[in-house]
Amino acid sequence: MKKIFFLLAAALFGFNTMAQGPGSLSFSTDLNYLQGLVRDAGFYSGLSFSTNKKVVGTPFLVEEYYTGYIRFFNDTIIRNLSLKYNQLYNELYYQDTRGELVLTTSFKEFGINAVTGGSNKAYVFKNGYPALSGTDAKTFYQFLGGQQVEFLKRNTKELREAVAIDGSMYYRIIDREEYYAYNTAKRQLTQIKKDKESIIEALPDFKNKIETVCAAQKIKCKNENEITLLFSQL
């Protein structure tokens, strides 16, 4: 069974260049400060999703490794990393010559430029949002757009036992998604539906603006693209 290495940050304050304030970023490609420990790669009851044929579905955002970045709490960004996101266990994998590594130090944002359905797609995930039922400040949400109000999506995966027609046991990964509006001024996170009335209920202070933008842009708020467009103008 393949091995996955834990990455630990050896003193983030030891970076050569540090951020000086909000919006100030420093960049690094030096990974020498990352130290490794070894663990077994079994994900559930000794099963490996990459090799065990009795697991239906994937724990990953996308199966392959793609180029991405990690942004730490001091606003230092490490770019050009080969990343893969395990949504079942909320783990970010990084691959180099040593093999697969699991980043275990705290960070506030990461992005992956993936290819899905034959098209390039840039994924951005952020944490630090208010805790809700089943979540905390470490929970990552996919950032879809917005400034004063952010449009967020939370993807979760659940592993369930199932019985095949021949009576054999297998495991199925169930995908779930939830949408949220985050009022940055009030630091208020509210679950929403893909529906204009649900969005207005979550953001009553923006009711008039929502109505105006939806009317002008003919937005019905029935899909991610429409809601992203709406939030970009709030």
C-alpha positions, 0 to 999 in steps of 0.5 A: 500500500502506498505511503502518504507523508505528513507535511509539518511547517517548521516555523512559518515565521522563518520565511525570508519575506513576511506580509506586512498587512492586509493585502500584502503578499509574499511569495516563495517556492522554497519547501525546505522548511517542510518536514515529513513523517510517514503514515499508512494510506488506508482511508477507511477500514484499510481500504485504498480508494485508488486501488480497491475496486469495491469502492464506488466513487471518489473522495477527491475533488478531481482524481488527478494532480493539478497545479495550484497554490497555498496561502498561509495565515501570514499571507505568504503564498507558495505557488506551482504546487502539484495538489489534489483535494480529498473532500471526504477527509478535508485533506490537501495532498501535495505531490513531489519526488518523495511521493504523496504528502498531506499538508497538516499545518494550518492555512487559510486558502488554496487553489487548484487549476484543474481540467474538468469536462474538457475545460479548464476550471480554477477552484479556490477554497477558503476557511475562517468563516463562522462556525455552523452546525457540523462546521468550524473555522477550519472548514473549507468552502469553495469561493465562487465570487463576490466582495461585500457578500461572498457566494460559497459552496460546501462540498461534502462526501460520505462513505456508506456501506452497500450490498450488491445484487450478488450479496457482496458488500461494497462502499459508495461515496455520496456527494452533497453540496450546500450553498452559503452567503457570507456578509463580510461586514457583519461576518454572518454566514447563512445557508441559501438555496438556488432561489432569489427569495432564499437569497433575499431572506439571507441578505435582507440589507441587500434586498433592493440591490438584489431586485435591481440587479436581477431585473436588469440582468434577467437573473433568475438565481437558478444556477451557480453562474447566475448567482455568481453574477448577482453576488459580483454586483452586490 
